[in-house]
Amino acid sequence: MLVDVVEMYKRGQRLERESLRVAQPHRGTLSLTPDRPGRDPRDRNPPLLAGLRRPGALSWVLPPLDQARVVRINPRGMLIKGRQELQSTRSSRSSDWFDQAWWVRLVAQPVDAAALEFEDVQPVHLAY
């Protein structure tokens, strides 16, 4: 899913409302997966790994969020909170973990959305 992401924290400190309003979003393909290091397979509601990849590539646009949770979804977007590992400013070999939240907005391409007709939607049969 192609999205725009605005980071709401900088190194664990929440950004001011005005800074968020003028922040340039990062565009990429959003992935949310429970398959993350240290996952307990018995956990029915595991934390997620949230990532933003460059479209058509395997590289990250932003460092991924570990222990991620979707905390809000509304018509304007989705809020995802988690922990982000950033390279330490003290040493190039160590890293620090910080709280981070992403405000995620779906990038709708009007041509693609308009091209979907009711007849294009196939019926779904649910198994009971």
JOWOHU-V849938 format. One record per backbone hydrogen bond with DSSP energy under -0.5 kcal/mol. NH is the residue of the N-H (numbers start at 1). CO is the residue of the C=O. E is the energy in kcal/mol with one decimal. If there is no record, write none. Layout:
[[NH/CO/E] [NH/CO/E]]
This chain:
[[3/28/-3.1] [4/105/-2.7] [5/26/-2.6] [6/103/-2.2] [7/5/-0.5] [8/101/-2.9] [10/13/-2.5] [12/99/-0.6] [13/10/-1.8] [14/12/-0.5] [15/8/-2.5] [20/16/-2.2] [21/17/-2.0] [22/18/-1.4] [23/19/-0.7] [26/5/-3.0] [27/25/-0.5] [28/3/-2.2] [29/53/-3.0] [30/1/-2.5] [30/28/-0.6] [31/51/-2.5] [33/49/-1.9] [36/34/-1.3] [39/36/-1.5] [41/39/-0.7] [43/40/-2.0] [44/42/-0.5] [46/43/-0.5] [48/68/-2.7] [49/33/-2.8] [50/48/-0.6] [50/65/-2.5] [51/31/-2.7] [53/29/-2.5] [53/51/-0.5] [54/59/-2.3] [57/54/-2.3] [61/52/-3.6] [62/52/-0.9] [65/50/-2.7] [66/64/-0.6] [66/83/-3.3] [68/48/-2.8] [69/81/-2.5] [71/69/-0.8] [71/79/-2.4] [72/79/-1.3] [74/77/-2.8] [77/74/-1.2] [78/104/-2.3] [79/72/-2.7] [80/78/-0.5] [80/102/-2.4] [81/69/-2.5] [82/100/-2.5] [83/66/-3.0] [84/98/-3.2] [85/64/-0.6] [86/84/-0.6] [86/96/-3.1] [88/94/-2.5] [94/91/-0.5] [96/86/-3.1] [98/84/-2.3] [100/82/-2.4] [102/80/-3.1] [103/6/-2.4] [104/78/-3.3] [104/102/-0.6] [105/4/-2.7] [107/2/-2.6] [108/106/-0.9] [109/107/-0.5] [110/108/-0.8] [112/109/-0.6] [113/109/-2.4] [114/110/-2.7] [115/111/-1.4] [116/112/-0.7] [116/113/-0.8] [117/115/-0.7] [120/117/-1.5] [121/118/-1.4] [122/120/-0.6] [126/124/-0.6]]
